């Protein structure tokens, strides 16, 4: 096991816990906490293949951030 893989697993687990149980219950804080496990997943993918990892990370992060920001805006507008 490479150091990238081990560090990625640790960050992924800690980030998933942080996203599941945030201190602040705001939507922006939850969005930021979702980026932590995404970075851990990037490190895990980097342990296997760099180009595949970077392309997948950029694509998934762009789409998920767009979807989450739209959901946050709708939730805030409904208040």
Phi, psi and omega in degrees: 000133181276161179298327179297320181293315181295313179297321178297319178295318180296313180295322179297316180292313179296319180293323178293322177293318179295324179286328181283327182230070182286152177289308176272137182266017180283157182289327178294320178296321178294323177296318179294320180293337177286337179286336180295308178293334177295322177292323175297320177295323176299316179295323177295317179292327178295334179293339182260306182205123187293311184294316178298319181295314183292318179295317179294316181297314181296316180295311182291320180295318180296315182290314183293323178294319178298314181294316181293321179294321177296319179294321179294318179297318179293320180294319179291325180289333181285345181287000000 
